[in-house]
Amino acid sequence: MKCDNLFNPDWAKHGYIQVYTGNGKGKTTASLGLAMRALGRCWKVLIIMFTKGGNDYGELNSFRNLSPEIAQNLTIIQAGLDRIVYSKNQTQADTDEIKKGWELAKDAIQNDKYNLIILDEANIAIDLDIIDVDEVVETLKNKPEDMEIVLTGRNANQKIIDIAHLVSEINPVKHYWDTGVAARKGIEY
């Protein structure tokens, strides 16, 4: 697949702000599916994984094995330590990593380096008061017109919801975790 002429700004002149939130499973999965779709159209994609570090994620293994033609359009940055961050285990090191990731995200948005930017678990980083919601809102309001930005994670702030063009709330109806099933490789990570 040659990517030289596949990204056509004529049909993608307006990018939107999307939010995937709620307590259900599938927010990150949906955003990464969107990333694969965009990469298949030769878009330049940035994924910043806030609050998540380490290499034990199936999606990272898949992305590492993309063809060189597709992989050249993908950048993944992990802005977290080798664990998931919650309010009860948050440390200064977590805060520092997440803030570094936000600075990289702001730079990428302001300098129009990508067609699609996924800010995975940004809603959690905002909810934990690690990233300032007003700064995020201001950055998103001033994004390049044709850039698509996705924010995932539980507890999306109302200010983010208000400026978003698409908000999907993913809520569990039934989940096997409730019966004691632990996270499984290949399904949850």
Rosetta constraint file for C-alpha pairs under 8 A:
AtomPair CA 1 CA 69 HARMONIC 7.02 0.50
AtomPair CA 2 CA 6 HARMONIC 7.75 0.50
AtomPair CA 2 CA 69 HARMONIC 7.13 0.50
AtomPair CA 3 CA 7 HARMONIC 7.33 0.50
AtomPair CA 3 CA 41 HARMONIC 7.52 0.50
AtomPair CA 3 CA 42 HARMONIC 5.21 0.50
AtomPair CA 3 CA 69 HARMONIC 7.38 0.50
AtomPair CA 4 CA 42 HARMONIC 7.95 0.50
AtomPair CA 6 CA 41 HARMONIC 5.94 0.50
AtomPair CA 6 CA 42 HARMONIC 5.99 0.50
AtomPair CA 7 CA 41 HARMONIC 6.19 0.50
AtomPair CA 7 CA 42 HARMONIC 5.75 0.50
AtomPair CA 7 CA 43 HARMONIC 6.09 0.50
AtomPair CA 8 CA 12 HARMONIC 6.69 0.50
AtomPair CA 9 CA 13 HARMONIC 5.51 0.50
AtomPair CA 9 CA 146 HARMONIC 7.91 0.50
AtomPair CA 12 CA 146 HARMONIC 6.47 0.50
AtomPair CA 13 CA 145 HARMONIC 7.12 0.50
AtomPair CA 13 CA 146 HARMONIC 4.94 0.50
AtomPair CA 14 CA 145 HARMONIC 5.48 0.50
AtomPair CA 14 CA 146 HARMONIC 4.21 0.50
AtomPair CA 14 CA 147 HARMONIC 7.01 0.50
AtomPair CA 14 CA 148 HARMONIC 7.92 0.50
AtomPair CA 15 CA 144 HARMONIC 8.00 0.50
AtomPair CA 15 CA 145 HARMONIC 5.87 0.50
AtomPair CA 15 CA 146 HARMONIC 4.20 0.50
AtomPair CA 15 CA 147 HARMONIC 4.50 0.50
AtomPair CA 15 CA 148 HARMONIC 4.24 0.50
AtomPair CA 15 CA 149 HARMONIC 7.49 0.50
AtomPair CA 16 CA 146 HARMONIC 7.73 0.50
AtomPair CA 16 CA 147 HARMONIC 6.95 0.50
AtomPair CA 16 CA 148 HARMONIC 4.91 0.50
AtomPair CA 16 CA 149 HARMONIC 6.41 0.50
AtomPair CA 16 CA 164 HARMONIC 7.43 0.50
AtomPair CA 16 CA 165 HARMONIC 5.92 0.50
AtomPair CA 16 CA 166 HARMONIC 7.66 0.50
AtomPair CA 17 CA 140 HARMONIC 7.73 0.50
AtomPair CA 17 CA 148 HARMONIC 6.00 0.50
AtomPair CA 17 CA 149 HARMONIC 4.92 0.50
AtomPair CA 17 CA 150 HARMONIC 5.88 0.50
AtomPair CA 17 CA 151 HARMONIC 7.87 0.50
AtomPair CA 17 CA 163 HARMONIC 7.65 0.50
AtomPair CA 17 CA 164 HARMONIC 4.86 0.50
AtomPair CA 17 CA 165 HARMONIC 5.34 0.50
AtomPair CA 17 CA 166 HARMONIC 6.53 0.50
AtomPair CA 18 CA 148 HARMONIC 7.76 0.50
AtomPair CA 18 CA 149 HARMONIC 6.19 0.50
AtomPair CA 18 CA 150 HARMONIC 4.61 0.50
AtomPair CA 18 CA 151 HARMONIC 6.33 0.50
AtomPair CA 18 CA 164 HARMONIC 5.76 0.50
AtomPair CA 18 CA 165 HARMONIC 6.01 0.50
AtomPair CA 18 CA 166 HARMONIC 4.69 0.50
AtomPair CA 18 CA 167 HARMONIC 5.84 0.50
AtomPair CA 18 CA 168 HARMONIC 7.99 0.50
AtomPair CA 19 CA 150 HARMONIC 5.68 0.50
AtomPair CA 19 CA 151 HARMONIC 4.89 0.50
AtomPair CA 19 CA 152 HARMONIC 5.82 0.50
AtomPair CA 19 CA 156 HARMONIC 7.74 0.50
AtomPair CA 19 CA 161 HARMONIC 7.15 0.50
AtomPair CA 19 CA 164 HARMONIC 6.71 0.50
AtomPair CA 19 CA 166 HARMONIC 6.18 0.50
AtomPair CA 19 CA 167 HARMONIC 4.63 0.50
AtomPair CA 19 CA 168 HARMONIC 6.18 0.50
AtomPair CA 20 CA 27 HARMONIC 5.42 0.50
AtomPair CA 20 CA 28 HARMONIC 7.98 0.50
AtomPair CA 20 CA 31 HARMONIC 7.87 0.50
AtomPair CA 20 CA 150 HARMONIC 7.52 0.50
AtomPair CA 20 CA 151 HARMONIC 6.37 0.50
AtomPair CA 20 CA 152 HARMONIC 4.76 0.50
AtomPair CA 20 CA 153 HARMONIC 6.54 0.50
AtomPair CA 20 CA 167 HARMONIC 5.99 0.50
AtomPair CA 20 CA 168 HARMONIC 4.90 0.50
AtomPair CA 20 CA 169 HARMONIC 6.01 0.50
AtomPair CA 20 CA 170 HARMONIC 7.10 0.50
AtomPair CA 21 CA 27 HARMONIC 6.48 0.50
AtomPair CA 21 CA 123 HARMONIC 7.83 0.50
AtomPair CA 21 CA 152 HARMONIC 5.83 0.50
AtomPair CA 21 CA 153 HARMONIC 5.13 0.50
AtomPair CA 21 CA 154 HARMONIC 4.84 0.50
AtomPair CA 21 CA 155 HARMONIC 6.54 0.50
AtomPair CA 21 CA 156 HARMONIC 6.00 0.50
AtomPair CA 21 CA 167 HARMONIC 7.50 0.50
AtomPair CA 21 CA 168 HARMONIC 6.22 0.50
AtomPair CA 21 CA 169 HARMONIC 4.84 0.50
AtomPair CA 21 CA 170 HARMONIC 5.96 0.50
AtomPair CA 22 CA 153 HARMONIC 7.16 0.50
AtomPair CA 22 CA 154 HARMONIC 4.93 0.50
AtomPair CA 22 CA 155 HARMONIC 6.52 0.50
AtomPair CA 22 CA 156 HARMONIC 7.81 0.50
AtomPair CA 22 CA 168 HARMONIC 7.99 0.50
AtomPair CA 22 CA 169 HARMONIC 4.81 0.50
AtomPair CA 22 CA 170 HARMONIC 4.70 0.50
AtomPair CA 22 CA 171 HARMONIC 5.37 0.50
AtomPair CA 23 CA 154 HARMONIC 5.90 0.50
AtomPair CA 23 CA 170 HARMONIC 6.35 0.50
AtomPair CA 23 CA 171 HARMONIC 5.15 0.50
AtomPair CA 23 CA 172 HARMONIC 6.48 0.50
AtomPair CA 24 CA 170 HARMONIC 4.91 0.50
AtomPair CA 24 CA 171 HARMONIC 4.11 0.50
AtomPair CA 24 CA 172 HARMONIC 4.41 0.50
AtomPair CA 25 CA 170 HARMONIC 7.03 0.50
AtomPair CA 25 CA 171 HARMONIC 7.53 0.50
AtomPair CA 25 CA 172 HARMONIC 7.06 0.50
AtomPair CA 26 CA 30 HARMONIC 5.87 0.50
AtomPair CA 26 CA 170 HARMONIC 7.27 0.50
AtomPair CA 27 CA 31 HARMONIC 6.43 0.50
AtomPair CA 27 CA 152 HARMONIC 5.96 0.50
AtomPair CA 27 CA 153 HARMONIC 6.64 0.50
AtomPair CA 27 CA 170 HARMONIC 7.07 0.50
AtomPair CA 28 CA 32 HARMONIC 6.13 0.50
AtomPair CA 28 CA 120 HARMONIC 6.42 0.50
AtomPair CA 28 CA 121 HARMONIC 7.78 0.50
AtomPair CA 28 CA 152 HARMONIC 6.33 0.50
AtomPair CA 28 CA 153 HARMONIC 7.58 0.50
AtomPair CA 29 CA 33 HARMONIC 6.17 0.50
AtomPair CA 30 CA 34 HARMONIC 6.35 0.50
AtomPair CA 31 CA 35 HARMONIC 6.28 0.50
AtomPair CA 31 CA 118 HARMONIC 6.94 0.50
AtomPair CA 31 CA 120 HARMONIC 7.88 0.50
AtomPair CA 31 CA 150 HARMONIC 7.09 0.50
AtomPair CA 31 CA 152 HARMONIC 7.52 0.50
AtomPair CA 32 CA 36 HARMONIC 6.27 0.50
AtomPair CA 33 CA 37 HARMONIC 6.30 0.50
AtomPair CA 34 CA 38 HARMONIC 6.17 0.50
AtomPair CA 35 CA 39 HARMONIC 6.06 0.50
AtomPair CA 35 CA 45 HARMONIC 6.71 0.50
AtomPair CA 35 CA 116 HARMONIC 7.54 0.50
AtomPair CA 35 CA 118 HARMONIC 7.89 0.50
AtomPair CA 36 CA 40 HARMONIC 6.11 0.50
AtomPair CA 37 CA 41 HARMONIC 6.69 0.50
AtomPair CA 38 CA 42 HARMONIC 6.44 0.50
AtomPair CA 38 CA 43 HARMONIC 5.29 0.50
AtomPair CA 38 CA 44 HARMONIC 7.82 0.50
AtomPair CA 38 CA 45 HARMONIC 7.38 0.50
AtomPair CA 38 CA 116 HARMONIC 7.52 0.50
AtomPair CA 39 CA 43 HARMONIC 5.19 0.50
AtomPair CA 39 CA 44 HARMONIC 6.92 0.50
AtomPair CA 39 CA 45 HARMONIC 6.93 0.50
AtomPair CA 39 CA 70 HARMONIC 6.24 0.50
AtomPair CA 39 CA 73 HARMONIC 6.90 0.50
AtomPair CA 39 CA 74 HARMONIC 7.48 0.50
AtomPair CA 40 CA 70 HARMONIC 7.27 0.50
AtomPair CA 42 CA 70 HARMONIC 6.97 0.50
AtomPair CA 42 CA 73 HARMONIC 6.92 0.50
AtomPair CA 43 CA 73 HARMONIC 6.61 0.50
AtomPair CA 43 CA 114 HARMONIC 7.53 0.50
AtomPair CA 43 CA 115 HARMONIC 5.74 0.50
AtomPair CA 43 CA 116 HARMONIC 7.10 0.50
AtomPair CA 44 CA 73 HARMONIC 4.56 0.50
AtomPair CA 44 CA 74 HARMONIC 6.09 0.50
AtomPair CA 44 CA 113 HARMONIC 7.76 0.50
AtomPair CA 44 CA 114 HARMONIC 4.88 0.50
AtomPair CA 44 CA 115 HARMONIC 5.26 0.50
AtomPair CA 44 CA 116 HARMONIC 6.50 0.50
AtomPair CA 45 CA 73 HARMONIC 6.05 0.50
AtomPair CA 45 CA 74 HARMONIC 4.93 0.50
AtomPair CA 45 CA 75 HARMONIC 6.32 0.50
AtomPair CA 45 CA 114 HARMONIC 5.64 0.50
AtomPair CA 45 CA 115 HARMONIC 6.12 0.50
AtomPair CA 45 CA 116 HARMONIC 4.87 0.50
AtomPair CA 45 CA 117 HARMONIC 5.86 0.50
AtomPair CA 45 CA 118 HARMONIC 7.82 0.50
AtomPair CA 46 CA 74 HARMONIC 5.98 0.50
AtomPair CA 46 CA 75 HARMONIC 4.81 0.50
AtomPair CA 46 CA 76 HARMONIC 5.90 0.50
AtomPair CA 46 CA 77 HARMONIC 7.81 0.50
AtomPair CA 46 CA 114 HARMONIC 6.53 0.50
AtomPair CA 46 CA 116 HARMONIC 6.38 0.50
AtomPair CA 46 CA 117 HARMONIC 4.76 0.50
AtomPair CA 46 CA 118 HARMONIC 6.20 0.50
AtomPair CA 47 CA 74 HARMONIC 7.84 0.50
AtomPair CA 47 CA 75 HARMONIC 6.26 0.50
AtomPair CA 47 CA 76 HARMONIC 4.76 0.50
AtomPair CA 47 CA 77 HARMONIC 6.25 0.50
AtomPair CA 47 CA 117 HARMONIC 5.89 0.50
AtomPair CA 47 CA 118 HARMONIC 4.70 0.50
AtomPair CA 47 CA 119 HARMONIC 6.20 0.50
AtomPair CA 47 CA 120 HARMONIC 7.02 0.50
AtomPair CA 48 CA 76 HARMONIC 5.86 0.50
AtomPair CA 48 CA 77 HARMONIC 4.72 0.50
AtomPair CA 48 CA 78 HARMONIC 5.80 0.50
AtomPair CA 48 CA 79 HARMONIC 6.66 0.50
AtomPair CA 48 CA 101 HARMONIC 6.84 0.50
AtomPair CA 48 CA 105 HARMONIC 7.34 0.50
AtomPair CA 48 CA 117 HARMONIC 7.80 0.50
AtomPair CA 48 CA 118 HARMONIC 6.22 0.50
AtomPair CA 48 CA 119 HARMONIC 5.16 0.50
AtomPair CA 48 CA 120 HARMONIC 5.95 0.50
AtomPair CA 49 CA 53 HARMONIC 7.60 0.50
AtomPair CA 49 CA 76 HARMONIC 7.62 0.50
AtomPair CA 49 CA 77 HARMONIC 6.21 0.50
AtomPair CA 49 CA 78 HARMONIC 4.76 0.50
AtomPair CA 49 CA 79 HARMONIC 5.65 0.50
AtomPair CA 49 CA 80 HARMONIC 7.27 0.50
AtomPair CA 49 CA 119 HARMONIC 6.41 0.50
AtomPair CA 49 CA 120 HARMONIC 4.80 0.50
AtomPair CA 49 CA 121 HARMONIC 6.53 0.50
AtomPair CA 49 CA 122 HARMONIC 7.92 0.50
AtomPair CA 50 CA 78 HARMONIC 6.44 0.50
AtomPair CA 50 CA 79 HARMONIC 4.79 0.50
AtomPair CA 50 CA 80 HARMONIC 5.72 0.50
AtomPair CA 50 CA 98 HARMONIC 5.83 0.50
AtomPair CA 50 CA 101 HARMONIC 7.02 0.50
AtomPair CA 50 CA 119 HARMONIC 7.12 0.50
AtomPair CA 50 CA 120 HARMONIC 5.87 0.50
AtomPair CA 50 CA 121 HARMONIC 5.33 0.50
AtomPair CA 50 CA 122 HARMONIC 5.90 0.50
AtomPair CA 50 CA 125 HARMONIC 6.80 0.50
AtomPair CA 51 CA 79 HARMONIC 6.30 0.50
AtomPair CA 51 CA 80 HARMONIC 4.59 0.50
AtomPair CA 51 CA 81 HARMONIC 7.10 0.50
AtomPair CA 51 CA 83 HARMONIC 7.58 0.50
AtomPair CA 51 CA 84 HARMONIC 5.62 0.50
AtomPair CA 51 CA 85 HARMONIC 5.20 0.50
AtomPair CA 51 CA 94 HARMONIC 7.23 0.50
AtomPair CA 51 CA 98 HARMONIC 6.59 0.50
AtomPair CA 51 CA 121 HARMONIC 6.65 0.50
AtomPair CA 51 CA 124 HARMONIC 7.75 0.50
AtomPair CA 51 CA 125 HARMONIC 6.91 0.50
AtomPair CA 52 CA 78 HARMONIC 6.47 0.50
AtomPair CA 52 CA 79 HARMONIC 6.61 0.50
AtomPair CA 52 CA 80 HARMONIC 4.69 0.50
AtomPair CA 52 CA 81 HARMONIC 6.21 0.50
AtomPair CA 52 CA 82 HARMONIC 6.62 0.50
AtomPair CA 52 CA 83 HARMONIC 5.86 0.50
AtomPair CA 52 CA 84 HARMONIC 5.11 0.50
AtomPair CA 52 CA 85 HARMONIC 7.07 0.50
AtomPair CA 53 CA 78 HARMONIC 5.61 0.50
AtomPair CA 53 CA 79 HARMONIC 6.64 0.50
AtomPair CA 53 CA 80 HARMONIC 4.51 0.50
AtomPair CA 53 CA 81 HARMONIC 4.35 0.50
AtomPair CA 53 CA 82 HARMONIC 4.12 0.50
AtomPair CA 53 CA 83 HARMONIC 5.74 0.50
AtomPair CA 53 CA 84 HARMONIC 7.27 0.50
AtomPair CA 54 CA 78 HARMONIC 7.97 0.50
AtomPair CA 54 CA 81 HARMONIC 6.59 0.50
AtomPair CA 54 CA 82 HARMONIC 4.17 0.50
AtomPair CA 54 CA 83 HARMONIC 6.84 0.50
AtomPair CA 55 CA 60 HARMONIC 6.96 0.50
AtomPair CA 55 CA 82 HARMONIC 7.83 0.50
AtomPair CA 56 CA 60 HARMONIC 7.77 0.50
AtomPair CA 56 CA 189 HARMONIC 7.25 0.50
AtomPair CA 57 CA 61 HARMONIC 6.70 0.50
AtomPair CA 57 CA 185 HARMONIC 7.92 0.50
AtomPair CA 57 CA 189 HARMONIC 4.86 0.50
AtomPair CA 58 CA 62 HARMONIC 6.32 0.50
AtomPair CA 58 CA 185 HARMONIC 7.24 0.50
AtomPair CA 58 CA 186 HARMONIC 5.89 0.50
AtomPair CA 58 CA 189 HARMONIC 5.57 0.50
AtomPair CA 59 CA 63 HARMONIC 6.13 0.50
AtomPair CA 59 CA 189 HARMONIC 7.41 0.50
AtomPair CA 60 CA 64 HARMONIC 6.12 0.50
AtomPair CA 61 CA 65 HARMONIC 6.66 0.50
AtomPair CA 62 CA 66 HARMONIC 6.75 0.50
AtomPair CA 63 CA 71 HARMONIC 7.41 0.50
AtomPair CA 64 CA 71 HARMONIC 7.70 0.50
AtomPair CA 66 CA 70 HARMONIC 6.26 0.50
AtomPair CA 66 CA 71 HARMONIC 5.49 0.50
AtomPair CA 67 CA 71 HARMONIC 5.91 0.50
AtomPair CA 68 CA 72 HARMONIC 6.00 0.50
AtomPair CA 69 CA 73 HARMONIC 7.63 0.50
AtomPair CA 70 CA 74 HARMONIC 7.24 0.50
AtomPair CA 77 CA 101 HARMONIC 7.35 0.50
AtomPair CA 78 CA 101 HARMONIC 7.40 0.50
AtomPair CA 79 CA 97 HARMONIC 5.12 0.50
AtomPair CA 79 CA 98 HARMONIC 4.91 0.50
AtomPair CA 79 CA 99 HARMONIC 7.84 0.50
AtomPair CA 79 CA 100 HARMONIC 6.90 0.50
AtomPair CA 79 CA 101 HARMONIC 4.88 0.50
AtomPair CA 80 CA 84 HARMONIC 7.82 0.50
AtomPair CA 80 CA 85 HARMONIC 7.97 0.50
AtomPair CA 80 CA 94 HARMONIC 5.97 0.50
AtomPair CA 80 CA 97 HARMONIC 5.32 0.50
AtomPair CA 80 CA 98 HARMONIC 5.87 0.50
AtomPair CA 81 CA 93 HARMONIC 7.81 0.50
AtomPair CA 81 CA 94 HARMONIC 6.32 0.50
AtomPair CA 81 CA 97 HARMONIC 7.26 0.50
AtomPair CA 85 CA 89 HARMONIC 6.23 0.50
AtomPair CA 85 CA 90 HARMONIC 5.79 0.50
AtomPair CA 85 CA 94 HARMONIC 7.39 0.50
AtomPair CA 86 CA 90 HARMONIC 5.94 0.50
AtomPair CA 86 CA 128 HARMONIC 7.84 0.50
AtomPair CA 87 CA 128 HARMONIC 6.43 0.50
AtomPair CA 90 CA 94 HARMONIC 6.18 0.50
AtomPair CA 90 CA 95 HARMONIC 7.49 0.50
AtomPair CA 91 CA 95 HARMONIC 6.48 0.50
AtomPair CA 92 CA 96 HARMONIC 6.14 0.50
AtomPair CA 93 CA 97 HARMONIC 6.26 0.50
AtomPair CA 94 CA 98 HARMONIC 6.14 0.50
AtomPair CA 95 CA 99 HARMONIC 6.04 0.50
AtomPair CA 95 CA 130 HARMONIC 5.96 0.50
AtomPair CA 96 CA 100 HARMONIC 6.21 0.50
AtomPair CA 97 CA 101 HARMONIC 6.30 0.50
AtomPair CA 98 CA 102 HARMONIC 6.27 0.50
AtomPair CA 98 CA 125 HARMONIC 7.31 0.50
AtomPair CA 98 CA 130 HARMONIC 7.19 0.50
AtomPair CA 98 CA 131 HARMONIC 7.74 0.50
AtomPair CA 99 CA 103 HARMONIC 6.28 0.50
AtomPair CA 99 CA 130 HARMONIC 6.96 0.50
AtomPair CA 99 CA 131 HARMONIC 6.65 0.50
AtomPair CA 100 CA 104 HARMONIC 6.41 0.50
AtomPair CA 101 CA 105 HARMONIC 6.20 0.50
AtomPair CA 102 CA 106 HARMONIC 6.11 0.50
AtomPair CA 102 CA 131 HARMONIC 7.29 0.50
AtomPair CA 103 CA 107 HARMONIC 6.22 0.50
AtomPair CA 104 CA 108 HARMONIC 6.17 0.50
AtomPair CA 105 CA 109 HARMONIC 6.16 0.50
AtomPair CA 105 CA 119 HARMONIC 7.88 0.50
AtomPair CA 106 CA 110 HARMONIC 5.96 0.50
AtomPair CA 106 CA 139 HARMONIC 6.84 0.50
AtomPair CA 107 CA 111 HARMONIC 5.86 0.50
AtomPair CA 108 CA 112 HARMONIC 5.99 0.50
AtomPair CA 108 CA 113 HARMONIC 5.36 0.50
AtomPair CA 108 CA 114 HARMONIC 6.95 0.50
AtomPair CA 109 CA 113 HARMONIC 6.84 0.50
AtomPair CA 109 CA 114 HARMONIC 7.55 0.50
AtomPair CA 109 CA 117 HARMONIC 7.95 0.50
AtomPair CA 109 CA 139 HARMONIC 7.63 0.50
AtomPair CA 109 CA 143 HARMONIC 5.90 0.50
AtomPair CA 109 CA 144 HARMONIC 7.18 0.50
AtomPair CA 110 CA 139 HARMONIC 7.73 0.50
AtomPair CA 110 CA 142 HARMONIC 7.79 0.50
AtomPair CA 110 CA 143 HARMONIC 6.44 0.50
AtomPair CA 110 CA 144 HARMONIC 7.38 0.50
AtomPair CA 112 CA 143 HARMONIC 7.91 0.50
AtomPair CA 112 CA 144 HARMONIC 6.29 0.50
AtomPair CA 112 CA 147 HARMONIC 7.57 0.50
AtomPair CA 114 CA 147 HARMONIC 7.06 0.50
AtomPair CA 115 CA 146 HARMONIC 7.14 0.50
AtomPair CA 115 CA 147 HARMONIC 4.93 0.50
AtomPair CA 115 CA 148 HARMONIC 6.19 0.50
AtomPair CA 116 CA 147 HARMONIC 5.91 0.50
AtomPair CA 116 CA 148 HARMONIC 4.75 0.50
AtomPair CA 116 CA 149 HARMONIC 5.77 0.50
AtomPair CA 116 CA 150 HARMONIC 7.85 0.50
AtomPair CA 117 CA 147 HARMONIC 7.70 0.50
AtomPair CA 117 CA 148 HARMONIC 6.38 0.50
AtomPair CA 117 CA 149 HARMONIC 4.81 0.50
AtomPair CA 117 CA 150 HARMONIC 6.32 0.50
AtomPair CA 118 CA 149 HARMONIC 5.82 0.50
AtomPair CA 118 CA 150 HARMONIC 4.71 0.50
AtomPair CA 118 CA 151 HARMONIC 6.11 0.50
AtomPair CA 118 CA 152 HARMONIC 7.84 0.50
AtomPair CA 119 CA 149 HARMONIC 7.46 0.50
AtomPair CA 119 CA 150 HARMONIC 5.94 0.50
AtomPair CA 119 CA 151 HARMONIC 4.78 0.50
AtomPair CA 119 CA 152 HARMONIC 6.44 0.50
AtomPair CA 120 CA 150 HARMONIC 7.69 0.50
AtomPair CA 120 CA 151 HARMONIC 5.86 0.50
AtomPair CA 120 CA 152 HARMONIC 4.92 0.50
AtomPair CA 120 CA 153 HARMONIC 6.75 0.50
AtomPair CA 121 CA 125 HARMONIC 6.59 0.50
AtomPair CA 121 CA 151 HARMONIC 6.85 0.50
AtomPair CA 121 CA 152 HARMONIC 4.87 0.50
AtomPair CA 121 CA 153 HARMONIC 4.28 0.50
AtomPair CA 121 CA 154 HARMONIC 7.55 0.50
AtomPair CA 122 CA 126 HARMONIC 6.14 0.50
AtomPair CA 122 CA 151 HARMONIC 5.84 0.50
AtomPair CA 122 CA 152 HARMONIC 6.05 0.50
AtomPair CA 122 CA 153 HARMONIC 6.32 0.50
AtomPair CA 123 CA 127 HARMONIC 6.01 0.50
AtomPair CA 123 CA 151 HARMONIC 6.58 0.50
AtomPair CA 123 CA 152 HARMONIC 5.98 0.50
AtomPair CA 123 CA 153 HARMONIC 4.85 0.50
AtomPair CA 123 CA 154 HARMONIC 6.15 0.50
AtomPair CA 123 CA 155 HARMONIC 6.24 0.50
AtomPair CA 123 CA 156 HARMONIC 5.00 0.50
AtomPair CA 123 CA 157 HARMONIC 6.92 0.50
AtomPair CA 124 CA 128 HARMONIC 6.02 0.50
AtomPair CA 124 CA 153 HARMONIC 5.60 0.50
AtomPair CA 124 CA 154 HARMONIC 6.08 0.50
AtomPair CA 124 CA 155 HARMONIC 6.64 0.50
AtomPair CA 124 CA 156 HARMONIC 7.47 0.50
AtomPair CA 125 CA 129 HARMONIC 6.41 0.50
AtomPair CA 125 CA 130 HARMONIC 5.40 0.50
AtomPair CA 125 CA 131 HARMONIC 5.77 0.50
AtomPair CA 126 CA 130 HARMONIC 5.84 0.50
AtomPair CA 126 CA 131 HARMONIC 4.85 0.50
AtomPair CA 126 CA 132 HARMONIC 6.20 0.50
AtomPair CA 126 CA 133 HARMONIC 5.87 0.50
AtomPair CA 126 CA 157 HARMONIC 7.47 0.50
AtomPair CA 127 CA 155 HARMONIC 6.57 0.50
AtomPair CA 127 CA 156 HARMONIC 7.36 0.50
AtomPair CA 127 CA 157 HARMONIC 7.01 0.50
AtomPair CA 129 CA 133 HARMONIC 7.91 0.50
AtomPair CA 131 CA 135 HARMONIC 7.82 0.50
AtomPair CA 131 CA 136 HARMONIC 7.54 0.50
AtomPair CA 132 CA 136 HARMONIC 6.41 0.50
AtomPair CA 133 CA 137 HARMONIC 6.12 0.50
AtomPair CA 133 CA 157 HARMONIC 7.56 0.50
AtomPair CA 133 CA 159 HARMONIC 7.43 0.50
AtomPair CA 133 CA 160 HARMONIC 7.60 0.50
AtomPair CA 134 CA 138 HARMONIC 6.14 0.50
AtomPair CA 134 CA 159 HARMONIC 7.89 0.50
AtomPair CA 135 CA 139 HARMONIC 6.12 0.50
AtomPair CA 136 CA 140 HARMONIC 6.07 0.50
AtomPair CA 137 CA 141 HARMONIC 6.04 0.50
AtomPair CA 137 CA 159 HARMONIC 7.09 0.50
AtomPair CA 137 CA 160 HARMONIC 6.33 0.50
AtomPair CA 137 CA 163 HARMONIC 7.48 0.50
AtomPair CA 138 CA 142 HARMONIC 6.37 0.50
AtomPair CA 139 CA 143 HARMONIC 6.27 0.50
AtomPair CA 141 CA 163 HARMONIC 7.59 0.50
AtomPair CA 143 CA 147 HARMONIC 6.85 0.50
AtomPair CA 152 CA 156 HARMONIC 7.98 0.50
AtomPair CA 156 CA 160 HARMONIC 6.70 0.50
AtomPair CA 156 CA 161 HARMONIC 6.79 0.50
AtomPair CA 157 CA 161 HARMONIC 6.41 0.50
AtomPair CA 158 CA 162 HARMONIC 5.99 0.50
AtomPair CA 159 CA 163 HARMONIC 6.65 0.50
AtomPair CA 160 CA 164 HARMONIC 6.15 0.50
AtomPair CA 161 CA 167 HARMONIC 6.71 0.50
AtomPair CA 174 CA 178 HARMONIC 7.94 0.50
AtomPair CA 175 CA 179 HARMONIC 7.84 0.50
AtomPair CA 176 CA 180 HARMONIC 6.95 0.50
AtomPair CA 176 CA 181 HARMONIC 5.77 0.50
AtomPair CA 177 CA 181 HARMONIC 4.69 0.50
AtomPair CA 177 CA 182 HARMONIC 6.26 0.50
AtomPair CA 177 CA 183 HARMONIC 7.73 0.50
AtomPair CA 183 CA 187 HARMONIC 7.61 0.50
AtomPair CA 183 CA 188 HARMONIC 5.54 0.50
AtomPair CA 183 CA 189 HARMONIC 7.37 0.50
AtomPair CA 184 CA 188 HARMONIC 5.44 0.50
AtomPair CA 184 CA 189 HARMONIC 6.68 0.50
AtomPair CA 185 CA 189 HARMONIC 5.22 0.50
